[in-house]
């Protein structure tokens, strides 16, 4: 009888303490639909002309985005910038590992900035002063460091090229990714707590077990009365 009560007691304890297997949720995104966006959070994320590390065109502005066109394993085909008065779309490749895919359309995905460059011709004919200076407008795309010098990859007219980076040119931080991440933190923090909490039925069973545990212990530990011997007639 004691062994039966003890086995029932241990079965109940084992049933309560054993937690059900948790379902793991995949967080790593290995593919992205065409037209989605990815944020640049790496320091040295290049836009490549081809899916080759030696074809780097420029460093993409950190905290801004690229539009994904095709995830091709190690590299992802992307699109950067838009068609405008001084800009046009540029298609290239990024290392997939350096992209942070997002499920929203950013309000300001690309950094847009223009600056003017003036070229002077010192040996020109002074009778034609309008030929001594030429000013052009360049659209900034990204930086390309070479040793201690930093150049800009720009669009001037219909041609892309490199020019020295102006000292006054700065790229402000785009806070949209961090702002969205911060706003979602409370929901993400509540989810593990809800998963780790016990169901009401298990709590009620534990309380009931606490009440009957002394009774079960008394029955188990109580010495068995010795059966009296009777004389045979």
C-alpha positions in Angstrom: 0.0 0.0 0.0 2.8 2.4 0.9 4.6 1.7 -2.5 1.3 2.4 -4.3 0.8 5.7 -2.6 4.4 6.7 -3.1 4.3 5.8 -6.8 1.1 7.9 -7.3 2.7 10.8 -5.4 5.8 10.7 -7.5 3.8 10.5 -10.7 1.9 13.7 -9.8 5.1 15.6 -9.0 6.7 14.5 -12.2 3.7 15.5 -14.2 3.7 19.0 -12.7 7.4 19.7 -12.8 7.9 18.5 -16.3 7.5 21.4 -18.7 6.2 20.9 -22.2 8.6 21.3 -25.1 8.9 24.9 -26.3 8.5 25.7 -30.0 11.5 27.5 -31.3 10.8 30.5 -33.5 13.3 31.1 -36.4 14.5 34.7 -36.2 17.2 34.5 -38.9 15.7 35.6 -42.2 17.4 33.9 -45.1 15.3 35.3 -47.8 13.3 38.4 -48.5 10.5 39.2 -50.9 11.3 41.4 -53.9 10.7 45.0 -53.0 11.4 44.7 -49.3 14.1 46.7 -47.6 17.2 46.0 -45.6 18.9 48.4 -43.2 22.7 49.0 -43.3 24.0 48.6 -39.7 27.5 47.5 -40.5 30.4 49.9 -40.6 32.0 48.6 -43.9 29.0 47.6 -46.0 29.9 48.1 -49.6 27.7 48.3 -52.7 29.4 46.1 -55.2 29.1 46.3 -59.0 29.0 42.5 -59.2 28.8 39.6 -56.7 32.5 39.9 -56.2 34.3 41.4 -53.2 36.8 43.2 -55.5 34.1 45.2 -57.3 33.2 47.6 -54.4 31.8 50.9 -55.6 31.3 52.7 -52.3 30.4 52.3 -48.6 26.7 52.6 -48.1 25.6 55.2 -45.6 25.1 53.5 -42.3 21.5 53.4 -40.8 20.0 53.9 -44.3 18.5 51.2 -46.5 18.7 49.3 -49.7 15.8 47.7 -51.6 16.3 44.0 -52.0 15.8 42.5 -55.5 17.1 39.0 -55.2 18.8 37.0 -52.4 21.5 34.9 -54.0 23.2 33.2 -51.1 26.3 35.1 -50.0 25.3 38.2 -52.0 22.0 40.0 -52.4 21.1 42.0 -55.5 19.8 45.4 -54.3 18.7 48.8 -55.5 19.8 52.1 -54.1 18.5 55.6 -54.5 15.7 56.8 -56.8 15.3 58.6 -60.1 15.2 62.3 -59.6 16.5 65.6 -60.8 20.1 64.9 -59.7 19.8 61.2 -58.9 19.0 57.9 -60.5 18.6 54.3 -59.3 21.7 52.3 -58.9 21.6 48.5 -59.0 24.4 46.4 -57.4 25.1 43.8 -54.8 25.6 43.6 -51.0 26.9 40.9 -48.8 23.8 39.2 -47.3 25.3 38.9 -43.9 25.7 42.7 -43.7 22.0 43.3 -44.3 19.3 43.6 -41.7 16.0 42.8 -43.4 13.0 44.6 -42.2 9.2 44.1 -42.7 8.3 47.7 -43.2 8.7 50.4 -45.8 11.1 53.1 -44.4 10.0 56.7 -44.6 13.5 57.8 -45.6 15.3 54.8 -47.0 18.1 56.7 -48.8 20.4 59.5 -47.9 20.0 62.4 -50.4 22.5 65.2 -50.6 24.0 67.4 -53.4 26.9 69.7 -53.5 28.6 71.9 -56.0 32.1 71.6 -57.4 33.8 74.5 -59.1 36.6 73.9 -61.6 38.9 76.8 -62.5 41.0 77.1 -65.6 44.0 79.4 -64.8 45.5 79.6 -68.2 42.3 80.4 -70.1 41.8 83.5 -72.2 40.9 86.4 -69.9 38.8 87.9 -72.7 36.3 85.0 -72.0 35.7 85.0 -68.2 32.8 82.6 -68.5 35.2 79.9 -69.5 37.5 80.3 -66.5 35.1 78.6 -64.1 32.8 75.7 -64.4 30.4 74.7 -61.6 28.7 71.3 -61.6 26.2 69.8 -59.2 27.0 66.3 -57.8 24.7 63.9 -56.0 26.3 62.0 -53.1 25.9 58.3 -53.0 28.6 57.1 -50.6 32.3 57.2 -49.6 35.3 55.4 -50.9 38.4 55.5 -48.6 41.8 55.2 -50.2 44.6 55.3 -47.6 44.2 58.5 -45.7 42.1 60.1 -48.3 38.3 59.9 -48.6 36.5 60.2 -51.9 32.8 60.3 -52.8 31.0 58.3 -55.3 28.7 60.8 -57.1 26.4 61.2 -60.0 27.0 64.3 -62.2 24.7 64.6 -65.1 24.4 61.0 -66.4 27.8 59.8 -65.3 29.1 58.3 -62.0 32.5 59.0 -60.7 34.7 59.8 -57.7 35.6 63.2 -56.3 37.3 64.3 -53.1 34.9 64.4 -50.2 33.9 68.0 -49.2 35.0 68.8 -45.6 31.5 70.2 -44.8 29.7 67.1 -46.0 28.2 65.0 -43.1 25.7 62.1 -43.1 23.1 62.4 -40.3 22.0 59.2 -38.5 18.7 57.8 -39.6 17.0 56.8 -36.4 14.0 55.0 -37.9 15.3 51.5 -37.3 16.2 52.1 -33.7 13.0 54.0 -33.1 10.9 51.1 -34.4 13.0 48.6 -32.4 12.5 50.5 -29.2 8.7 50.8 -29.7 8.5 47.0 -30.1 10.6 46.1 -27.0 7.7 46.0 -24.5 5.8 43.5 -26.6 8.9 41.3 -27.0 9.7 41.4 -23.3 6.2 40.3 -22.3 6.2 37.3 -24.6 8.9 35.2 -22.7 7.2 35.9 -19.4 3.9 34.6 -20.7 5.6 31.5 -22.1 7.3 30.8 -18.8 4.3 31.3 -16.5 2.4 28.1 -15.4 -1.2 27.4 -16.5 -3.9 27.9 -13.9 -4.6 24.2 -13.8 -1.0 23.4 -12.8 -1.1 26.1 -10.1 -4.3 24.7 -8.7 -2.8 21.2 -8.7 0.3 22.4 -6.9 -1.8 24.0 -4.2 -3.9 20.9 -3.8 -0.7 18.8 -3.6 0.6 21.0 -0.9 -2.5 20.4 1.1 -2.6 16.6 0.7 1.2 16.2 0.9 1.2 15.9 4.8 -1.6 13.4 4.7 0.2 11.3 2.1 3.4 11.6 4.1 1.6 10.4 7.3 0.2 7.4 5.5 3.6 6.5 4.0 5.6 7.0 7.2 3.1 5.5 9.7 4.4 2.1 11.0 2.4 -0.9 10.0 0.6 -2.6 12.9 1.8 -6.1 13.4 -0.9 -8.6 12.8 -1.7 -10.4 16.1 -1.0 -14.1 16.1 -3.9 -16.3 16.9 -3.6 -19.7 18.4 -5.0 -22.5 16.4 -7.9 -24.3 17.9 
